[in-house]
Every structure is written in C-alpha cells, then in structure tokens.
Amino acid sequence: MMFKKATTTENAEKKLACTFMKETGSVWEVSLEDQGENLIPLLYKKPCISQNQALDVYASSIVGPNYFWCQHANSEELYRISRIVQEFVDSAQQDPFPMDTLSPRSPCLALFAEDNQWYRARIIRKTSDLFTVLFVDYGNESEVDLKAIRSVPPLLLESAPQAFLCSLAGVEHPEDGVARKNVANPQPGDLVNSEFPDDHSWYRAVILGTNGEDKVNVQYIDFGNEASVSPLKVCRLDAQFLEHPRFSIHCSLSGLADTKDKGLEQEISCQVKKVANADSARKLECKFIKETGSTWEVCLDKNIVLADSLHLGCSAGESIHLDQQSPSSGSLPSQMERSHREHTTLLQFWKPDIFLGQTLDVYASSIVGPGYFWCQCANSEELAEISKVCQLIGNSVQKDTVLMTTPSSGSLCLALFAEDEQWYRAQIVSKTDVISVVFVDYGNESETDLKSLKSVPLQLLEFPPQAFLCSLAGFENSEGSWDDNALDGFYELLADKPLKVTVQKMDNNNKLPVPQYQVKVECEKLIVNDFMKNCWRSSPTESQPEEAANHCSWQLAESDD
C-alpha cells in the first residue's frame, strides 16, 4: 500500500501518532496517523486477543491439531465486513492492482473461486502470474490470478481479521506417537526436524530461510529435496540425531557447470532423472572433481553409466566408490589431486537389445568381408524417425551450442556424409589431420572435418544404433584366414538380400568401442557359414593356397549360376 501524501509546507513540522506493528531485525513496521486524518496502514488491525483470554469461537479452517483457525462466534462484525466488501467490488471502484505493487503480506480483496464471492485477504507469496492468498476472516488459502485481486478500502483495514491461527497448547503429540516441540524462531542454518508435505512424514532438515510469518523453506539433508512448510511443521531436532552425518551430497555433473545453454542442461537433467528413476536402486561409482561451497563437481564412472544410457566420462584419475557407508563419514575425499584437463560430457546411445541365441531379420548394410560386416534391422520405422530428426538438426541454421572443438575418439556426433549430403548419427573413430567417423546406423566409415560435425541431440540418444557389427561364426582369425576371392564372393551373397542372423557369440572389437557379434547367416535357405568354409584356409601348406583359391572361385561362380 502507498501512504497518502501529507499536506505540509516547506520547513513545517507536524506531529504524527506512530503505532509500532512488528519488528524485523532492527526495523519496525509502523502505522501513522495525524490529528484529523488517518494514513493508510500497511496491515490489517491486529486482533485484540490477550493471554489466558477465553473466547467463543468456531473452527473455520482445520489442517491439524497444530494448525487450525478459529473465527469469533459473534458474526455481526463479519457480516458487516462482508457487506462492505461486496458493495465495494460491485461499485465503480473496481481497480485491479498493478503487479509491481503486490508483495507478500500486502492486504487485498480476493475472489474465492468456489463461491464466486470476494473476501478480505493477504498475499502470502507470488509467482510469475499467480498469487497465493490467505482469507484473513476464515483462514483458508487459495491461488488466484491478478484479475481476481482488488485493492482493499481503508475502511476495511480498521477491522481486525475475524479469524486467528491456533495450535493446541503444550507439547504436540502427533499421530505417530513422537513428541515434538516447535522451534520458536527458526533461523537459516538451523538443523531441525520437519514434516515433508507429500507423505506427512518427519525428516532431518536444515532451515534455508523464511517467507514472512507464514512459511519456512527447508532442505531435507538426507535426501536433498526442498519444501516450503508451515512454522508449525518445524520442530527441534533431538540431540541423538545430530550424531549421524548427512546421507546426501549436493553434486553437479562435470562439464555442465559453465554451460550457457540452459535448454541443453534441462534436457540432460531430464535424461538423468528418466534413467535413474528406471533403476533407482542401482549403485553408482563417481569421481569427485572439485568442491565449490557445499557442491561437489562429479563424474559418473563409465562402467556404471546410468543403465548405459547417459555416459558422463572422466579423463583422469581413478573413480571413488560410494559404498553403503555415509559419505560424510569417510568416503568423501577431504583432499584430492586436481586435474588440469578439461572434463567434458561424453554421451552414449542405448545399447542394442541383442542377446545370445537371438535370431534377427536384417539386411547387410556395410560389407567388408566375412570377418567384418554390419547388419541393419529390417524394420525401418525407427530408422526413418532417426533420419528425420538428423536432417532437421543438421540443416538447421541455428548455431551449435555444444562446442565440437575438441572431439575425441568415442565421441558421438552428427556427421555429414559427402556422397549424398545427408546428416547421420556417427561416432568418432580417430582424429589426426582428419576426423574418421563410423555411421552407427549403417556401419560404413568416412573421413570428414570439423565443419561437417554437429552435436547429437539428446532425443536421439534414446534410440540404439540401428546397425551392429558382425562376423561369421566358426572362423577364428588365429586359426586361419580368408582367401582373397572370398571377399568379393561374400559381398555378392549378402548384398541387398533379406537375411536371418543368429547370434552365437559376442566379442569386443579392437578398432571400435562396440561389441562384435559372431553370427550364423541364412540367405535364401542357404547357410552362408557352411558355404564359405570352402574359402577358408586353416594352417595352409605351400601347395594348398592355389588349390583352395581355385576351389573357392569355382564354388562362388557356381553359386552365381
């Protein structure tokens, strides 16, 4: 509210009556009046209630034994207030508040949506476009927008609220049987026992701050979440609970602390929550990088990696294991060697859902030879969706917000394929004078430069690579080698034909950070593994190579006929 301008002349003096309403720190909130004219007070008149006074009341709003509102049984004053409120709103004096003049504790008139009536109220808090108000003559609360708020006439400020907040006297005995005592004057940093609104259970907490007289902001120290609660839901913490360290550590992901792309940060946050919630019992390994204030910058170990969906890699040092022991009791490093290397966020696609013994309908998307070829799932719906997003992001003129200035082996990206000028998901294989990438949905490789790379959008991480690396089962490189003619013949057998592959063994590939599957291949009722045995040389003698080569060429030519 604004004070009415006093009518004084230059150098004049005027005596004002000052009523001290409330002290906050070293500042008193006051109401002023002079000999003939009342100045508008900032608050409603205080109720005339004294200690040990007995009153006839009704309980007008009940939350629980420690939070309920009582309303005077004599309703004449309430009727008078209600009549003035309705007359004022119905008159020509309707004047919606300017947004910038409303603040917590401001008196106002507010529309109660359930009965479409106006009542005296007070602002509790405001967000960007909504206000939470307390109806001072009843005790209930409601959320309203600016259109449902009017200024309160000075006449109605002279009447004290007809309801007052109460709790049962003495020590509280809640339903769980634990006796608690409220904190008289909670201060930031105080360790307390606080009820969590969502489950009405009590937890250890720390006071973050207060919101006037109505709410206390707390953080639950063993979980990390926060809430705004009534002061009556904040109690003293028993001394026995002070002996235990807190069981949560405030962390931030390494590589994201200085990002200016809030959209990317939110996407990664959503992805982490999605994957973590899917397996909330999973034990994580993390490396503590640097402590800033009460927050630790961390990396998640690449062998744990949140269900293999989101990988947050570290480039230096060994991971610190978090065990069942409280982090503050020994597993949190007090001193740590600082790495001067830049820690970046390394993302990974979902792994393909492929297992031993599984038979898949595929096409051979990239063929180098029997010991190295890629298969692509025959169902192309997911591939079409991936391709659509790739072109949309790749051809966007918007500046890439994730810097690709230091790509490293294993980094994911979008890469432009020069032969068709299309964008595809890729993974960096090596970086020298040029950058070598493998297109993960096809298996072919290409050399490119930094200008032809873009960061991969997080929505594409949810799709596993549509191609997987294979080799023919039953042929070990340590036991023999393929005839030169086998390479071309194998291509002719598989190219552009529907195949059935059965996974018989899984290995790691020495060149790429992907698994390689040893498979049995069936093509048009032909078992390719059996057919290609004629092109395999195991421990050859000097006279065998030419004979084997001629036999393989003849066999492949016969197959073509």
N, C-alpha and C positions, 0 to 999 in steps of 0.2 A: 504494500500500500504506500501511497505517497502522502506526505504531510501537506496540510493546507498552508499556503504562504501567509506568514504573519504580516499584519499591516503596521509597519513601523516606519519612522522617518530616520534620516541619517543621524547617527550618533545617539539615537534614542535608546533608552533602557526599558525593558519590560520584565516583570516577574512572571515566571511560569511555574505552575504546580507540576512536579515530576513524580510519577509513580514508577517505582522500580519493579519490573516484571520478573526478570530472570538474569542470573549472572552466568556468563560463559567465559571462562578464563578470567581475564581482567576487564572484560567489557560487560556492562549492564544493558539489558534491553529495557526501554522505558516507554511510558505513555505520558504525553504532555497536555496540559490544559491551562488556559488563562482565565481572567475574571469573567469574561462574557461569552467565551466561545470554546467549545471543545475541539481539540485537534484529533484527528483520526488515529486511534491506537493501532499498533501493528498486530495485536492478537485479540481474541475474544476476552471478555472479562473473566477473571478466574472464579471458579465455583467457591461459594462461601461454605467450606467444609473444614471442620476442626477435628483434632484428635479426640477420640472417645465419644464423638458425636453419634447419636442414634438417629437414623433416617428411615422413613418409609419409602421403599423403592420397588421397582420391578427390574428383573434382569433382562435387559433389552438386546444384548448380544453376548453369546456364550461360546468361548473357544475351549475352555477347560477350567479346572479349579484355580489355576494360577493366572488366568487371563479371561476376564469377563467384564462387561459393562453394566452398570446399574443406572436406571433412569428414575427420577423423582416420581413418586406416586401421584402427587398433585399435578394434574395435567393442564391447568389453566394457562400457565406461562407457555407451555409447549404449544397449545392451540393458538395463542396469540402470535407466537413466533411463526408458526406455520402459515397463518393468515397473511401476515406481512410479507412473507417470502413469496407466496403465490401472487399477491397483488403487485408486488414489485416486478416480478418476472412478466406478468401479463400486461403491465403498463408499457408506455413508450420508452421506458428507461432501460430496455434491453441493450446491453453493451458488452459484447464478448471481449474478454481480456486480451490485450496484446501479449503474445507468447513470452516476450522477454521480461515482462513484469511479474511473471509467476515463478515462485521458487518454493522449496519445501517450507512448511509452516505457514504459508500465506492463507488467510481466511478467504472464503469464496462461497458462492452458491453453486450447487452441482445438481445435475439431473440424474435421478435414480432410475435406471432403465426398466426395472421390473414393474414399477407402478406409474412411470412417466410423470413423477412429481419432483418438484425442486425442494432442496433442503440445505440448511447451513452445513458447510463442510470446511475442511482444511486440507491443503496439499501435503501429501506425505512424500511423494517422490515423482519425478517426471522422466520420461524417456524422450525420444525424438518427437513423437506425435501423440503420446498417451500420458495421462496423469492418473496416479493412484490417490484417491481422496478418502478421508475419514469423515463420516457424517457425525458431527460432534454432538448431536442431540440423541443419538442412538448407539453409536459405537461400531457399526458395521463399515466395511470398506468396499470400494468399487473402483474399477478402471473406467475412465471416461476420456473423450477427446476434447479438444479446445472448444468445439461448438456447444458442449454440454456444461460449460462453466460461465458464470456471470460474476461480476463484482458484487460484493456484499454491501448493502447500505449501512451507513454509520449507525443508524438506529439499532440494527441487529447485533452490532458489536458490543453494545452496552449490556446485553443479556448474556449471562454465563451459560456455557453448554449445559444442556439438561441431562447429560449422561456423563459418568465419570468411570475411569478404568479402575478395576479392583483385582485383588487376588486374595485367597484365603490366608489369614494371618498365621504366623508361626512357621515352623519347618514344613516344607512341602513333602507330601507322601504320594508320589506318582504311582501309576498302576503297576509298574514293575517292582514296587516294594523297596526301592532305593531312596533313602532320604537325601535331599539336596537343599542347599542354601543358595539363594540368588546372590549375584555379585552386585553390590550397591552402586559402584561407579566404574564400569569396565573401561579400561584404557588400552590403546594399541600395544600389542606385545604381550599382554596378559595371557597366561595359559589357563584355560577354563574347560569346563565340561558343558557341551552344548548339544541340544537336540537337532537332529537332521530332519528337515521338514518332510522329505519324501517318504521316510519309513518310520518317523517318530521314535527313533532310537537315539541313544546318547553316545557321544564320542568325544575323545580329546580334541581340543581345538585351540587356536590362537586368535586373539582379537586383532582384526585388521583396521577397524575404525568404527565410527558410529554415524548414524544418519539421524541427526536431531535426537529427539527423545523416543523415537518410535522403533528403530531397527538398529541391530548391531551386526556388522559384517565380520564373519568368522571364516577361518580356513581349518578344515579337519586334517590335522597334521599327520595322521597315519594313512591318509588316502590322497590328499592333495586337492580335493574339490572344495568349493566355497559355497556359502549361503548367506542370505540376509535373514536374520531371525529376530524375534521379539526379545527385549532385555530379560523377560521372564523365562526365556528358554536358555539363558546363560547362567550357569551355576559354578560354584567353587569346585576346583579340581582337587580331589583327595590326594594327600601327600604321597600315598603309596604309588600313584600313577605317574609321579614325577621321576621315579627311579628308572623308568624304561625310556630308551631313546625313541625318537620318532621313527616310524617304519615306512616313510616315503621320502624320496629325494626329488626335488624340483629339477627337471632336466630340459635341455633344448638340444635339437639334433644338429650335429656338426655340419657346417656348410650352409646352414639356413639362417644363422644368426644375423647376417648382414644383408640378406636378400631384400631388394626393394620391390619385388613382385609379390604383393600380398595375395594375388589370385593363386599363384603357384604354391605359396605357403599354405593356403587354405586347402588346396587340392591334396597336397602331401599329408596334411593333418587328417583330412577325411579318409585318405587311403590307409594311414596308420591305424586309425580308430577302427576302420572296417575289418582289417586283417587281425588286429589284436583282439577285437571282440569275438571274432570267429573262434579263437582258441586262447581264451583269457588265462588259462592255467599254464600256458607254455612258459618255461623258464628261459630267460634271455641272458645273453652274455653281452656286456657293454664295456667300452673303454672310456674312462673319464679323462677328458682332454684338458679342460680349464674351468676353474671356478670363478664366477663373477657375481659378487654379492652372495645371495643364497641359491644361485642357479648354477648347475654343472652342465657344461657343454660335453655331449657324449656321442660316441659312435656305437652302433649295434654290430655285434660280431657277424661276419659274413657267413659263418657256418650255421647260424641260428635263423637270422633274417626273416622274422615275422612270416612264418608259413611260406617262405620262399617267394613272397610277392613283392615286398619292398625291401631293397637291399641298401643299407646305409654303411658304406665301407670305410675302413680306416687304412691309411697308408703307412703308418709307422707304429712300432711297439707291439706288445702282446696285449690281448684282451684281459680285463679284470673280471673275474667270475663273481656274480652276485649269488650267494647261497641263501639258505633259509635263515641265516643269522641276520640280525638287524644291521642295516647298512652303517648306522652310526656307531656300532659297537666294534668296528674293526675293518670291515670290508671297504669303507670309503677311504680313498687314499688321502693322507694328510699332505704328502709331498709327492710330486710326480715330475718326471722329466718332461719338459715342454718340447714339442716338436715344432720346428720352423717350417715344415712343409705345409702346403695348403691342403686342407681336408675338404674334399668335395663329396657331393651326394651321388652315389652310384646306384642306379636303379636296375632292377631285373624284371623280366617278363615272368608271368606264371609259367611253371614247368608244364610240358605236355603231359596229359594223363595217359601214360603208356606204361604197361607192365608186362612181365614175363608171361608168355603163353598167349598173349592177346593177338587176335587176327584183325587186320585193318584193311579197308578198301582204300586204295591210294593210286596216285599217278607218280611216276618218277619225274620230278621237277628239275633236277640237275644231275647229270650223269658224267662222272669222271672215269669210273671203271668199276669192276666188281667189288673192289675193296673200299670204294668211296663214292657213294651216291646219296641223293636226298629224295625222300618221299614226301608227297603232299597229300593231305586228306582229300578224298574225292568230294566230300560235301563242301561246296564253295560258298555257302551263305555267309559264314563268318569271315571268310577271306574278302568277300565283296564289301562287307561293312568296314573292315580294316582299311581297305583300299580307298574307300570314300573319304574317311577321316584323314588319311595320309595326304591325299590330294588337296583337301581343304586347308590343312595346316601348312603343307609345303608351298602352296601357291599363294598363301596369304602375304599381303604386303606389310603386315604388322611386324615390327622388329622383334627378333627372337630375344626374349628376356632372359633365357638361361644361356650364359656365355659358353660357347664351344671352343674357346681359345686354347684350352689345354686338354683335348681329348686324349684318352689313354686306351690301351688295349683292354677290351671288355666293355667299354662304354657303349651305351645304347644311343641311337640317334635315328633321325630320318635322313635318308640319303637319296640324292637324285641319280637315277640310272641314265647314263648318257645316251644309250641306244634308243630309248623311247621317250626320254624327257619326262618320266613319271617319278613320283616320290614313293619310297618304300621303307618299311621298317628295316633297320640294319643294326649290326653290332661291329664295332671296330676290331679288326684282327691285329693290325700292326700300324705303326706310324713311323715313317722315316722321312724322306723328302716328299713322299706322297702318303696318303692315308688309304689303307686297304680295309674294305668292309665286306661282310657277308650279309646278304639279304635273307633275313631269318625266316621269311615266309616262303622262300623258294630254294635257297641253298647256293645259288650262284654268287660268285665274288666279283668285286670290281675295285679299281683304283680311282680315287677321287681327291678333291681338295677341300679345304675348309669352307669355301664359299658354297659348296654343294651339300653341306650338312646343316641340319636343324635339330633342336632338342625334341625328343619324343614326348608327346603329350601324355599325361598320366592315365587318361582314359584308355590308351592303347596298351598299357601295361597289364590290364586285366585279361587280355587275350593271349593265350600261349602262342609261341611260334607255330605257324601252320605247316612247316616242313621240319623233318627230323632226319638226322644223319644216319646212314645205314651202311652195312657191308654184308656180303653174302656169308651166311653161317656155314661153318665146316671148313673154312680155309684160313689158316693162321700164317701170317707173314714170316714167322720164324721157321716155318716148316716147308716153305716153297715160294713160288712166285707165279704170276700170270704170264702167259705167252703174249707177245706183242699184238698178235691178231685178235686176242680175246677182248681187247678194249673196244675196238670198233664193233665187233660182233655183239658184245653185251649191250651196247647202245641201241643197236638195231632191234634187239629182242624186247627192250623195255620202253623205248620212246613212244609217247602218245598212246599208250595202251593201258586199259584198266588192269590193275594188279591187286593181288591179295598177298599181304606180307604177314608172317607170324614171327613174333619176337621170341628169340631163343636165348639171347644173352645180351647183357648191357656192359659196355666198356666206356672208358674215358678216351677222348680224342687228344692226341699230343699237340695238335695245332690250334684247335678251337676250344673255348671253355664251355663245351656242350657234350652231352653223352652221345655215344655212338652205339647203335643197336645192330647186333648180328641177327639177320632175319632169313627166313625161308621165303622165297618168292615164287608165286604161282602166276603164270601168264597164259591165258587161253588154254587151261588144263595142262600146261607144261610146267613141271617143277624145274625152275631155272637152275637151282643149285645142282641138281643131278646132271643136267645138260652141260653145265660149264665145267664139270670135272675133267672133261677131255682137253680143256685149255689150261689146266693147272699142272705146273711142273714141280714135283717134290723131290728134292735131293737129286738133281739130274746128273747123269754120267755124260761124258764127252759126246757120245753118239746119240743121246736122247733128244737134245733140243730141236734139231731139224726135223726129226721124225714126229715129235709132238706138235711142232708148229704146223707141219703139213696136215696132220690128222685133224687139228683144231680148225684150220682153214676149210678143209673138206667138210667137216661136220657143220660149220656155220653156213657154208654155201648150200649144203643140203637142206638146212633148216629154212633158208630163204626160198628155196624152190617149193 
